[in-house]
Amino acid sequence: MTGTVFIGVFGLLIGSFLNVVVYRVPNGLSVVSPPSACPGCDSEIKAYDNVPVLSWLVLGGKCRSCREPISKRYPLVEAGVGVFFGIVGVWWWVVAGGADALSGSEISTGSITGSVLVLVAFLWLAGVSVALALIDLDTHKLPNAIVLPSYVVGGVLLAAAGILNGDVDALVRAGIGMGAMWFAYFLMAMLYPGGMGFGDVKLAGVLGIYLGFVGWGALLVGAFAAFFFGGIYAIALVILKKAGRKSGIPFGPWMLVGAWTGIFAGNTLWTSYLSLLGVA
């Protein structure tokens, strides 16, 4: 419980940083400098006014200097990432082997390190997921500056975790997942260039690494769920007359929702499905 709270608080801090990333990366700006400033009066936001969620509440959602309203999106992103990180922490502890590695009967330095690397890898994906989803909704783009480094970060962390845990199967699945997802989306982009962008193709490979590492069920469910949820969303927009049949709808957020569905519940759902078919 204490660990989950710590991870959640860490998520609040990351959420504050992601607000900067979401605004600056699409505009080609540095996420490091200059310091955060009010979009209205351009005055620098002091550290005591930059405490996630709390500062926004204390200031009544307004800039201390010019009293211009500050969007509710900032605290919502911070709180959302905090909750998201906490959920990932619970999943890691209960499902992904964190409890066994840190408190099981056969504790070793390798198993502890490997398990912690898994946690770090999936927290990275959680942060990247929020940033990419918001950027895609805002701009209909998935920036290379975020997607491409995720191949390296996710690949290296999960490869090291697999080696330390002696889980060669997970490494094989991750490699197959990356290649299969990338190739499937590449084909769709070639066949339907108006409906699938190459940002989606590049993101698919990253998600394939993570889904494959978790399991075959996670990979299959995660891949399918993206189209399931995305399709429902698109149909709803058409019914509500918020979009037409040829309207461009960002698919990245639904790829990410589908992937996390696969990560959290894919193996269980796949096993249940096979049981219904009488083959498991």
C-alpha positions, 0 to 999 in steps of 0.5 A, a space after each residue: 500500500 505504501 509503495 502504491 501511494 509513493 508511486 501515485 505521488 511520483 505520478 503527480 510530479 510526472 503529470 506536472 511535467 507532462 503538461 509541459 511536454 504536451 504543450 512544448 514538444 509539438 511546437 518544437 520547444 525545449 521541455 527543460 528551459 525556459 521555466 514554466 510561465 503563465 500563458 497569459 502574462 508570461 510571468 515565471 511560475 514559481 516553485 511554490 505555485 507549481 505543486 501538482 493539483 494543490 497550487 491550482 486549488 489554492 490559487 483558485 485556478 488563476 495566475 497569481 500575477 495576472 489572475 487570468 484563468 488557468 485551464 482545468 486540464 492542468 490539474 486533471 492531467 496531474 491527478 489522472 497521471 497520479 491515479 494511473 501510476 498508482 494503478 500500474 503499481 498495483 498491477 505490477 505488485 499483484 499481477 506482474 510479479 512484484 510481490 513475489 520478487 520483493 517478498 517471495 520465498 526465493 528472493 534474489 538480487 537478480 529477481 528484484 532488479 528485474 522486477 523493478 525494471 519491469 515497473 520502470 518500463 511500464 511507468 515510462 509507457 504510462 507517462 508516454 501514453 498520456 503525453 501521446 494521447 493528448 498530443 494526438 487529440 490536440 494536433 493529430 500527430 504522434 511526435 517522433 521525439 516521444 515515440 522513437 526513444 520509447 523503442 530504446 527505453 522500453 526495449 532495453 529495460 524489458 530486455 534487461 528484465 527478461 535476462 535477469 528474470 531468466 524469462 527468454 519467452 518474454 523476450 521472444 514474445 516482445 520481439 515478435 509483438 514489435 514486428 507483428 504490430 509494426 508490419 500490420 499497421 504498415 500494411 494498413 497505412 499502405 492500403 488505407 493511407 487516409 485512415 492510418 498515419 505513419 505515426 500510428 505505425 511507429 507507435 504500434 511497434 512500441 506497443 507490440 514490445 510491451 504487449 508481447 512481453 506481458 503475454 500472447 493473450 495481452 498481445 492479441 487482446 491489446 491489438 483487437 481492443 484498439 479497433 474495438 474502442 476506436 470503432 465505438 468512438 467513431 460510430 458515436 461521433 457519427 451518430 451524434 453528428 460530431 464527425 462525418 464518415 470521412 472525418 479524420 479521427 486520431 487513432 493513437 489514443 485508442 491504440 493506447 487504450 487498447 494496449 493498456 486493456 491488453 496489459 491489464 486484462 489481456 491474458 485473463 480475457 484470452 484464457 476465458 475466451 479459449 475456455 468458452 471455446 473449449 480449447 483451454 
